[in-house]
């Protein structure tokens, strides 16, 4: 994502990435003859999920990375399991959250406060871009979580891979409309770096990562799959330091530790009660930062 942003506008990256990946996945499903035609109701649900998770959630992360380090962005996105657990608490017939989970949620919000403190300090001194980016990425993460909860509570009677393809295609179309409306296609510089970034995001970020996640959801307990939420940020921070020379200040390190501890407490509290961990999908977001 970060390398792509150096040469391409964010809306263009998201649009091309998901239109291409969604089209390829649906074409593969058609060739293999799997069930891929949703009903009108299912199509509407897939559109909502695709717009919330990919059109809004993923776009928010990509846009925000113009002003935030990749490690910080990934750590903020790691708050998704916390949001998901809290949303499930207030929904009818939702999952309860034991004391350990509430403790984790509280620690998580303290961690977010530490993570945003440097950006808040910069905002007070006349540069509000970091705070705006943080607000955008947290809003996008919340919308991603809402889409995840809708997905978790809805049954779609088509192939899981076809469902993912429709979500990517419809999310890409939504972003394309925004791009054309706002002129978000201006400033693109097509070259090796641009094509390499798009190819990577389409192939590994969407086709491999997204479909691998779906496979795991169908074959492995959701509570185990969601352990990505405290693995991906660590990987992002390490890679950001190696390839982009990104460094954290002390407050951000405290925030990082708090977020990872919070996610561990929330997800493990679900395991101990026997309740399934809220289904959240971050491969397309945090895994490609």
Number of C-alpha atoms within 10 A of each C-alpha: 24 20 14 21 20 14 19 25 21 26 26 24 28 31 26 20 23 31 23 21 26 27 15 17 22 21 15 15 17 14 9 9 9 15 15 19 15 18 12 9 10 17 17 12 20 27 21 20 28 30 26 26 31 30 31 25 29 25 27 27 30 27 21 25 24 18 16 21 22 27 27 26 26 28 27 25 27 28 25 27 29 27 20 23 26 20 17 18 13 11 11 7 8 14 18 16 20 14 12 17 23 18 15 25 25 14 21 28 17 16 27 21 17 21 27 19 16 18 21 19 14 14 15 11 9 8 13 14 17 22 22 16 22 25 15 19 27 23 17 25 29 24 24 31 29 23 27 23 21 17 20 12 11 12 10 16 13 15 15 18 23 23 25 23 31 27 27 34 30 25 30 29 21 21 27 23 14 17 20 13 10 11 13 18 18 12 10 16 14 10 10 9 16 18 15 13 20 22 16 16 26 25 17 16 24 27 23 15 19 23 20 15 19 17 13 13 18 11 10 12 12 16 18 15 18 21 16 17 27 21 14 23 26 18 16 22 23 16 16 19 16 11 8 14 10 15 16 16 9 12 15 22 16 17 25 28 15 23 32 22 17 29 25 19 22 27 27 19 22 21 14 11 12 10 14 16 25 27 23 26 25 28 20 22 26 26 22 20 27
